[in-house]
Amino acid sequence: MWISPRVLSSRAILISSWTKSVFRSIATNLTYPERVTPYNIAYLQELVRNSSTIYPGARYVVRDTGEHIDSRYDKHADASLQYGWIIKWHLKDGGWV
């Protein structure tokens, strides 16, 4: 019987082979960029409101001009999200890496 090394080193044995487990401290540093659309603006505003200190949250807001806004320091970044901006949010369960 062949046993995967992932199974031996992981505490979460009941996850699928396509799923990787990471620590929350790592998941809050890794981000996934998502463009703001009419379908996801409310959800992304909630993530930006959480900032990077509350999981799940967003670390950066990228405007059309390319300006990066760090949500840790700008508490009003969610007040005026616009379509086309990019939100870089924390990795979550079931998310892509």
DSSP file (Angstrom, degrees, kcal/mol; ACC not computed):
  #  RESIDUE AA STRUCTURE BP1 BP2  ACC     N-H-->O    O-->H-N    N-H-->O    O-->H-N    TCO  KAPPA ALPHA  PHI   PSI    X-CA   Y-CA   Z-CA
    1    1 A M              0   0    0      0, 0.0     2,-0.5     0, 0.0     0, 0.0   0.000 360.0 360.0 360.0 131.7    0.0    0.0    0.0
    2    2 A W        -     0   0    0      0, 0.0     2,-0.5     0, 0.0     0, 0.0  -0.817 360.0-163.7 -98.3 130.1    1.4    3.4   -1.0
    3    3 A I        -     0   0    0     -2,-0.5     5,-0.0     3,-0.0     0, 0.0  -0.952  21.0-122.7-115.5 129.8    0.9    6.3    1.4
    4    4 A S    >>  -     0   0    0     -2,-0.5     4,-1.2     1,-0.1     3,-0.6  -0.407  14.1-130.7 -67.2 141.5    1.3    9.9    0.2
    5    5 A P  H 3> S+     0   0    0      0, 0.0     4,-1.7     0, 0.0     5,-0.2   0.798 107.5  64.5 -62.1 -27.2    3.9   12.0    2.1
    6    6 A R  H 3> S+     0   0    0      1,-0.2     4,-1.2     2,-0.2    -2,-0.0   0.878  99.7  51.6 -62.3 -37.4    1.2   14.7    2.4
    7    7 A V  H <4 S+     0   0    0     -3,-0.6    -1,-0.2     1,-0.2     3,-0.2   0.882 109.2  50.0 -67.7 -37.8   -0.9   12.4    4.5
    8    8 A L  H  < S+     0   0    0     -4,-1.2    -1,-0.2     1,-0.2    -2,-0.2   0.830 117.2  38.6 -71.5 -31.4    2.0   11.7    6.8
    9    9 A S  H  < S+     0   0    0     -4,-1.7     2,-0.3     2,-0.0    -1,-0.2   0.543 102.2  83.6 -98.1  -6.5    2.9   15.3    7.4
   10   10 A S     <  -     0   0    0     -4,-1.2     3,-0.1    -5,-0.2    -4,-0.0  -0.751  57.8-157.1-102.8 144.1   -0.6   16.8    7.5
   11   11 A R  S    S+     0   0    0     -2,-0.3     2,-1.2     1,-0.2     3,-0.2   0.752  87.5  70.1 -83.0 -25.5   -2.8   17.0   10.5
   12   12 A A    >   +     0   0    0      1,-0.2     3,-0.5     2,-0.0    -1,-0.2  -0.715  57.0 162.7 -94.9  87.3   -5.9   17.3    8.3
   13   13 A I  T 3   +     0   0    0     -2,-1.2     2,-0.5     1,-0.2    -1,-0.2   0.756  61.7  70.8 -78.1 -25.1   -6.1   13.8    6.8
   14   14 A L  T 3  S+     0   0    0     -3,-0.2     2,-0.3     2,-0.0    -1,-0.2  -0.108  75.0 106.6 -90.0  39.0   -9.7   14.1    5.6
   15   15 A I  S <  S-     0   0    0     -3,-0.5     6,-0.0    -2,-0.5     0, 0.0  -0.848  74.9-102.7-112.2 154.1   -9.0   16.6    2.8
   16   16 A S    >   -     0   0    0     -2,-0.3     3,-1.1     1,-0.1    -1,-0.1  -0.201  30.9-109.4 -71.4 166.4   -9.1   15.8   -0.9
   17   17 A S  T 3  S+     0   0    0      1,-0.3    -1,-0.1     3,-0.0   -11,-0.0   0.687 118.7  56.0 -70.4 -17.4   -5.9   15.4   -2.9
   18   18 A W  T 3  S+     0   0    0      2,-0.0     2,-0.4     0, 0.0    -1,-0.3   0.583  94.5  83.2 -87.9 -10.9   -6.6   18.7   -4.7
   19   19 A T    <   -     0   0    0     -3,-1.1     2,-0.4    74,-0.0    -4,-0.1  -0.771  61.1-163.3 -98.4 136.4   -6.8   20.6   -1.5
   20   20 A K        -     0   0    0     -2,-0.4     2,-0.5     2,-0.0    -4,-0.1  -0.937  13.9-136.1-115.6 141.1   -3.7   21.9    0.3
   21   21 A S        +     0   0    0     -2,-0.4     2,-0.3    -9,-0.1    72,-0.0  -0.820  25.3 176.7 -99.2 135.3   -3.8   23.1    3.9
   22   22 A V        -     0   0    0     -2,-0.5     2,-0.1     2,-0.0    -2,-0.0  -0.944  34.6-100.4-131.4 155.4   -2.0   26.3    4.9
   23   23 A F    >>  -     0   0    0     -2,-0.3     4,-2.4     1,-0.1     3,-0.6  -0.401  31.5-119.1 -71.1 151.4   -1.8   28.1    8.2
   24   24 A R  H 3> S+     0   0    0      1,-0.2     4,-1.9     2,-0.2     5,-0.2   0.855 113.8  59.6 -61.6 -35.0   -4.0   31.1    8.7
   25   25 A S  H 3> S+     0   0    0      1,-0.2     4,-0.5     2,-0.2    -1,-0.2   0.853 109.9  43.2 -63.0 -32.8   -1.0   33.4    9.1
   26   26 A I  H X> S+     0   0    0     -3,-0.6     4,-2.0     2,-0.2     3,-0.8   0.884 110.1  55.8 -76.7 -40.1    0.1   32.3    5.6
   27   27 A A  H 3< S+     0   0    0     -4,-2.4    64,-1.8     1,-0.3    -2,-0.2   0.803 104.9  53.5 -63.8 -28.9   -3.4   32.6    4.1
   28   28 A T  H 3< S+     0   0    0     -4,-1.9    -1,-0.3    62,-0.2    -2,-0.2   0.715 110.7  46.7 -79.4 -18.9   -3.6   36.2    5.3
   29   29 A N  H << S+     0   0    0     -3,-0.8     2,-0.3    -4,-0.5    -2,-0.2   0.780 101.4  72.6 -89.4 -30.2   -0.3   37.1    3.6
   30   30 A L  S  < S-     0   0    0     -4,-2.0    61,-1.0    61,-0.1     2,-0.3  -0.679  71.8-165.6 -84.5 139.1   -1.2   35.4    0.3
   31   31 A T  E     -A   90   0A   0     -2,-0.3    59,-0.2    59,-0.2    57,-0.1  -0.876  19.1-147.6-127.5 158.4   -3.8   37.2   -1.8
   32   32 A Y  E     -A   89   0A   0     57,-2.4    57,-2.0    -2,-0.3     2,-0.3  -0.993  23.5-133.1-122.0 124.1   -6.0   36.6   -4.7
   33   33 A P  E     +A   88   0A   0      0, 0.0     2,-0.4     0, 0.0    55,-0.2  -0.609  27.1 177.2 -81.4 134.7   -6.8   39.5   -7.1
   34   34 A E  E     -A   87   0A   0     53,-2.3    53,-3.0    -2,-0.3     2,-0.2  -0.995  25.7-128.1-138.3 132.2  -10.5   39.9   -8.1
   35   35 A R  E     -A   86   0A   0     -2,-0.4     2,-0.4    51,-0.2    51,-0.2  -0.563  29.8-113.3 -79.5 138.7  -12.0   42.7  -10.2
   36   36 A V        +     0   0    0     49,-3.2    48,-2.3    46,-0.3    49,-0.1  -0.573  45.1 167.2 -74.4 126.9  -15.0   44.6   -8.8
   37   37 A T    >>  -     0   0    0     -2,-0.4     4,-1.1    46,-0.2     3,-0.8  -0.812  52.6 -98.8-129.8 170.7  -18.2   44.0  -10.8
   38   38 A P  T 34 S+     0   0    0      0, 0.0     4,-0.2     0, 0.0    -2,-0.0   0.760 121.9  55.9 -62.4 -21.6  -21.8   44.7  -10.1
   39   39 A Y  T 34 S+     0   0    0      1,-0.2     4,-0.1     2,-0.1    -3,-0.1   0.717 118.9  26.2 -84.2 -22.1  -22.2   41.0   -9.0
   40   40 A N  T <> S+     0   0    0     -3,-0.8     4,-2.6     2,-0.1     5,-0.2   0.347  85.5 103.8-124.7   7.4  -19.5   41.0   -6.3
   41   41 A I  H  X S+     0   0    0     -4,-1.1     4,-2.1     1,-0.2     5,-0.2   0.878  83.6  49.9 -63.7 -38.5  -19.2   44.6   -5.1
   42   42 A A  H  > S+     0   0    0     -4,-0.2     4,-1.6     2,-0.2    -1,-0.2   0.917 113.2  46.4 -65.7 -42.9  -21.1   44.0   -1.8
   43   43 A Y  H  > S+     0   0    0      1,-0.2     4,-1.8     2,-0.2    -2,-0.2   0.920 113.7  47.8 -64.9 -44.2  -19.0   41.0   -0.9
   44   44 A L  H  X S+     0   0    0     -4,-2.6     4,-2.4     1,-0.2    -1,-0.2   0.840 107.5  56.2 -69.2 -32.4  -15.8   42.7   -1.8
   45   45 A Q  H  X S+     0   0    0     -4,-2.1     4,-2.3    -5,-0.2    -1,-0.2   0.889 106.5  51.5 -63.3 -37.9  -16.8   45.8    0.3
   46   46 A E  H  X S+     0   0    0     -4,-1.6     4,-1.6     2,-0.2    -2,-0.2   0.903 109.8  48.8 -64.4 -41.1  -17.3   43.5    3.3
   47   47 A L  H  X S+     0   0    0     -4,-1.8    11,-1.3     2,-0.2     4,-0.7   0.912 112.4  47.3 -65.7 -41.8  -13.8   42.0    2.8
   48   48 A V  H >< S+     0   0    0     -4,-2.4     3,-0.7     9,-0.2    -1,-0.2   0.873 108.2  56.2 -67.0 -36.1  -12.2   45.5    2.5
   49   49 A R  H 3< S+     0   0    0     -4,-2.3    -1,-0.2     1,-0.2    -2,-0.2   0.850 104.6  52.8 -62.9 -34.5  -14.1   46.6    5.6
   50   50 A N  H 3X S-     0   0    0     -4,-1.6     4,-1.2    -5,-0.1     3,-0.5   0.723  97.8-165.4 -69.9 -20.5  -12.5   43.7    7.5
   51   51 A S  T <<  -     0   0    0     -4,-0.7     7,-0.4    -3,-0.7     3,-0.2  -0.106  45.8 -59.1  57.9-161.3   -9.1   45.0    6.3
   52   52 A S  T  4 S+     0   0    0      5,-0.2    -1,-0.2     7,-0.2     5,-0.1   0.490 129.3  68.6 -93.0  -0.8   -6.2   42.7    6.6
   53   53 A T  T  4 S+     0   0    0     -3,-0.5     2,-0.5     5,-0.1    -1,-0.2   0.742  94.2  58.0 -88.4 -23.6   -6.5   42.2   10.4
   54   54 A I  S  < S-     0   0    0     -4,-1.2    -1,-0.1    -3,-0.2     4,-0.1  -0.919  95.3-102.9-109.9 131.5   -9.7   40.2   10.3
   55   55 A Y  S    S+     0   0    0     -2,-0.5     2,-0.1     1,-0.2    -3,-0.1  -0.813 104.4  33.1 -95.5 134.3   -9.9   36.9    8.4
   56   56 A P  S    S+     0   0    0      0, 0.0     2,-0.2     0, 0.0    -1,-0.2   0.602  97.0 119.5 -80.5 145.1  -11.3   36.8    5.8
   57   57 A G        -     0   0    0     -5,-0.1    33,-2.8    34,-0.1     2,-0.4  -0.764  58.0 -95.7-149.6-166.8  -10.4   40.2    4.6
   58   58 A A  E     -B   89   0A   0    -11,-1.3    31,-0.3    -7,-0.4    -5,-0.1  -0.968  14.6-165.7-127.2 141.7   -8.6   42.2    1.9
   59   59 A R  E    S+     0   0A   0     29,-2.7    12,-2.6    -2,-0.4    13,-0.4   0.867  71.1  21.3 -90.8 -42.7   -5.0   43.5    2.0
   60   60 A Y  E     -BC  88  70A   0     28,-1.2    28,-2.5    10,-0.2     2,-0.5  -0.938  50.6-155.3-134.0 150.0   -5.0   45.9   -1.0
   61   61 A V  E     -BC  87  69A   0      8,-2.0     8,-2.9    -2,-0.3     2,-0.6  -0.997  18.9-159.0-116.7 126.2   -7.3   47.9   -3.2
   62   62 A V  E     -BC  86  68A   0     24,-3.3    24,-2.4    -2,-0.5     6,-0.2  -0.930   8.9-152.1-110.8 117.7   -5.9   48.7   -6.6
   63   63 A R    >   -     0   0    0      4,-2.3     3,-1.7    -2,-0.6    21,-0.0  -0.236  33.2 -98.4 -79.4 172.5   -7.4   51.6   -8.4
   64   64 A D  T 3  S+     0   0    0      1,-0.3    -1,-0.1     2,-0.1    -2,-0.0   0.791 123.8  59.9 -60.0 -28.8   -7.6   52.1  -12.2
   65   65 A T  T 3  S-     0   0    0      2,-0.1    -1,-0.3     1,-0.1     3,-0.1   0.564 120.4-108.5 -77.9  -7.8   -4.5   54.3  -12.0
   66   66 A G    <   +     0   0    0     -3,-1.7     2,-0.3     1,-0.3    -2,-0.1   0.402  69.1 148.2  94.0  -1.2   -2.5   51.5  -10.5
   67   67 A E        -     0   0    0     -5,-0.0    -4,-2.3     1,-0.0     2,-0.5  -0.525  39.7-143.3 -70.6 127.5   -2.4   53.0   -7.1
   68   68 A H  E     -C   62   0A   0     -2,-0.3     2,-0.6    -6,-0.2    -6,-0.2  -0.813  10.6-161.6 -92.9 128.1   -2.3   50.4   -4.3
   69   69 A I  E     -C   61   0A   0     -8,-2.9    -8,-2.0    -2,-0.5     2,-0.6  -0.955  12.7-141.7-110.7 120.3   -4.2   51.3   -1.1
   70   70 A D  E >>  -C   60   0A   0     -2,-0.6     4,-1.9   -10,-0.2     3,-1.1  -0.716   5.2-150.4 -82.5 120.4   -3.3   49.2    1.9
   71   71 A S  T 34 S+     0   0    0    -12,-2.6    -1,-0.1    -2,-0.6     6,-0.1   0.641  90.3  68.3 -70.6 -13.3   -6.4   48.5    3.9
   72   72 A R  T 34 S+     0   0    0    -13,-0.4    -1,-0.3     1,-0.1     3,-0.1   0.856 113.3  27.6 -69.6 -32.9   -4.5   48.4    7.2
   73   73 A Y  T <4 S+     0   0    0     -3,-1.1     2,-0.8     1,-0.2    -2,-0.2   0.729 114.3  61.5-103.9 -26.3   -3.9   52.1    7.0
   74   74 A D    ><  +     0   0    0     -4,-1.9     3,-1.1     1,-0.1    -1,-0.2  -0.851  56.1 179.9-107.0  99.9   -6.8   53.5    5.0
   75   75 A K  T 3  S+     0   0    0     -2,-0.8     3,-0.3     1,-0.3    -1,-0.1   0.572  79.1  57.4 -76.6  -8.5  -10.0   52.7    6.9
   76   76 A H  T >   +     0   0    0      1,-0.2     3,-0.8     2,-0.1     4,-0.4   0.139  69.8 108.2-106.7  18.8  -12.1   54.4    4.2
   77   77 A A  T <  S+     0   0    0     -3,-1.1     3,-0.4     1,-0.2    -1,-0.2   0.800  78.9  50.9 -66.9 -28.1  -11.0   52.3    1.3
   78   78 A D  T >  S+     0   0    0     -3,-0.3     3,-0.9     1,-0.2    -1,-0.2   0.624  89.6  81.2 -84.5 -12.4  -14.3   50.5    1.1
   79   79 A A  T <  S+     0   0    0     -3,-0.8    -1,-0.2     1,-0.3    -2,-0.1   0.801 104.9  25.2 -66.1 -28.7  -16.5   53.7    1.0
   80   80 A S  T 3  S+     0   0    0     -3,-0.4    -1,-0.3    -4,-0.4    -2,-0.1  -0.199  75.0 163.7-134.0  45.4  -16.0   54.3   -2.7
   81   81 A L    <   -     0   0    0     -3,-0.9     2,-0.3   -40,-0.1    -3,-0.1  -0.407  21.3-160.8 -62.0 139.4  -15.2   51.0   -4.4
   82   82 A Q    >   -     0   0    0     -2,-0.1     3,-1.8     1,-0.0   -46,-0.3  -0.910  26.0 -91.9-124.8 152.6  -15.7   51.4   -8.1
   83   83 A Y  T 3  S+     0   0    0     -2,-0.3   -46,-0.2     1,-0.2     3,-0.1  -0.344 110.9  31.2 -60.5 137.9  -16.3   48.8  -10.9
   84   84 A G  T 3  S+     0   0    0    -48,-2.3    -1,-0.2     1,-0.4   -47,-0.1   0.121  87.7 121.3  99.0 -20.8  -13.0   47.8  -12.5
   85   85 A W    <   -     0   0    0     -3,-1.8   -49,-3.2   -50,-0.1     2,-0.5  -0.336  60.7-125.6 -69.7 160.5  -10.9   48.2   -9.4
   86   86 A I  E     -AB  35  62A   0    -24,-2.4   -24,-3.3   -51,-0.2     2,-0.5  -0.934  16.8-160.1-114.3 130.8   -9.0   45.1   -8.2
   87   87 A I  E     -AB  34  61A   0    -53,-3.0   -53,-2.3    -2,-0.5     2,-0.8  -0.934   6.7-153.1-108.8 128.3   -9.3   43.8   -4.6
   88   88 A K  E     -AB  33  60A   0    -28,-2.5   -29,-2.7    -2,-0.5   -28,-1.2  -0.866  26.5-178.3-103.4 102.6   -6.6   41.5   -3.3
   89   89 A W  E     -AB  32  58A   0    -57,-2.0   -57,-2.4    -2,-0.8   -31,-0.3  -0.595  30.1 -88.3-104.8 162.4   -8.3   39.4   -0.7
   90   90 A H  E     -A   31   0A   0    -33,-2.8   -59,-0.2   -59,-0.2   -62,-0.2  -0.215  48.6 -98.3 -62.1 150.9   -7.0   36.6    1.7
   91   91 A L        -     0   0    0    -64,-1.8     2,-0.3   -61,-1.0    -1,-0.1  -0.479  47.9-167.2 -65.7 143.7   -7.0   33.0    0.6
   92   92 A K    >   -     0   0    0     -2,-0.1     3,-2.3     4,-0.1     2,-0.1  -0.790  33.8 -66.7-128.7 171.1  -10.0   31.1    1.8
   93   93 A D  T 3  S+     0   0    0      1,-0.3     3,-0.1    -2,-0.3    -1,-0.1  -0.388 124.1  14.1 -58.0 130.5  -11.1   27.5    2.1
   94   94 A G  T 3  S+     0   0    0      1,-0.3    -1,-0.3    -2,-0.1     2,-0.1   0.495  99.1 137.2  81.0   3.9  -11.7   26.1   -1.3
   95   95 A G    <   -     0   0    0     -3,-2.3     2,-0.3     1,-0.1    -1,-0.3  -0.326  56.1-104.4 -81.4 165.1   -9.8   29.0   -3.0
   96   96 A W              0   0    0      1,-0.1    -4,-0.1    -3,-0.1    -1,-0.1  -0.622 360.0 360.0 -89.0 147.1   -7.3   28.8   -5.8
   97   97 A V              0   0    0     -2,-0.3    -1,-0.1    -6,-0.1   -66,-0.1   0.340 360.0 360.0-113.4 360.0   -3.6   29.1   -5.3
